[in-house]
Amino acid sequence: MELNDIAILLESIDSKVQITMEAVSALDKKIDDVEERLTDKIELVDCKVMGFSKRLDAVEERLSNEIADVRNDLAAHRNNTELHHAQPKRPLKRA
C-alpha cells in the first residue's frame, strides 16, 4: 500500500468519525431535551400529587370529625333512651 492510499484511507476514516461524532452530539441534545421535558412533567405530577394528598388529608380530618360527632350524638341518644325506659322503683304500700 502506498502512502497516498493510506492518506486517502485515513481521510475516509476521519470523515466517518466526524459524521459519527455529529450524530452522537445530535442524539445527546435530543436526550437532554427529553430529560428536560420529563423533569418538567414529573414536577407537575409531584405538585398534583401533593395537592391531592392535602385534599385527602382534609377529607380524612373532616370525616373523622363527623364520625366523632355521630358517635357522641349516638351516645347521648342512648343515654336519653335508657333514662326513659328505666322505671323508678316505687316503694311498697303498707296495708
C-alpha positions in Angstrom: 0.0 0.0 0.0 1.3 3.4 -1.0 1.5 6.5 1.2 -1.1 8.1 -0.9 -3.5 5.2 -0.4 -3.0 5.4 3.3 -3.7 9.1 3.3 -7.0 8.5 1.4 -8.0 5.7 3.8 -7.2 7.9 6.9 -9.2 10.8 5.3 -12.2 8.4 4.8 -11.9 7.2 8.4 -11.6 10.7 9.7 -14.7 11.7 7.7 -16.7 8.8 9.1 -15.5 9.5 12.7 -16.6 13.2 12.2 -20.1 12.1 11.0 -20.4 9.7 13.9 -19.4 12.4 16.4 -22.0 14.7 14.9 -24.7 12.0 15.2 -23.7 11.3 18.8 -23.8 15.1 19.5 -27.3 15.4 18.0 -28.5 12.4 19.9 -27.1 13.8 23.1 -29.0 17.0 22.5 -32.2 15.1 21.9 -31.7 13.1 25.1 -31.2 16.3 27.0 -34.4 17.7 25.6 -36.3 14.6 26.5 -34.8 14.7 30.0 -35.8 18.3 30.5 -39.4 17.6 29.3 -39.7 14.6 31.5 -38.4 16.6 34.5 -41.0 19.3 33.9 -43.7 16.7 33.7 -42.5 14.9 36.8 -42.5 18.1 38.7 -46.1 18.8 37.5 -47.2 15.4 38.6 -45.5 15.9 42.0 -47.4 19.1 42.5 -50.7 17.4 41.6 -49.9 14.5 44.0 -49.1 16.9 46.8 -52.3 18.8 46.2 -54.3 15.6 46.1 -52.6 14.4 49.3 -53.5 17.6 51.1 -57.1 17.3 49.9 -57.2 13.7 51.1 -55.8 14.8 54.5 -58.6 17.4 54.7 -61.3 14.9 53.8 -59.9 12.4 56.3 -60.0 15.0 59.0 -63.5 16.2 58.2 -64.8 12.6 58.1 -63.0 11.8 61.4 -64.7 14.8 63.0 -68.1 13.8 61.5 -67.7 10.3 62.8 -66.8 11.6 66.3 -69.9 13.8 66.2 -72.2 10.9 65.2 -70.6 8.8 67.9 -71.3 11.5 70.5 -74.8 12.0 69.3 -75.5 8.3 69.4 -74.1 8.0 72.9 -76.3 10.9 74.0 -79.3 9.4 72.4 -78.6 6.0 74.1 -78.3 7.7 77.4 -81.6 9.6 76.9 -83.4 6.4 75.7 -82.1 4.4 78.7 -83.4 7.0 81.1 -86.9 6.8 79.5 -87.0 3.0 79.7 -85.8 2.8 83.3 -88.8 2.6 85.6 -88.2 4.1 89.0 -88.9 1.6 91.8 -92.0 2.6 93.8 -92.0 2.0 97.5 -94.4 -0.7 98.6 -97.5 0.5 100.2 -98.2 -0.7 103.7 -101.5 -2.2 104.3 
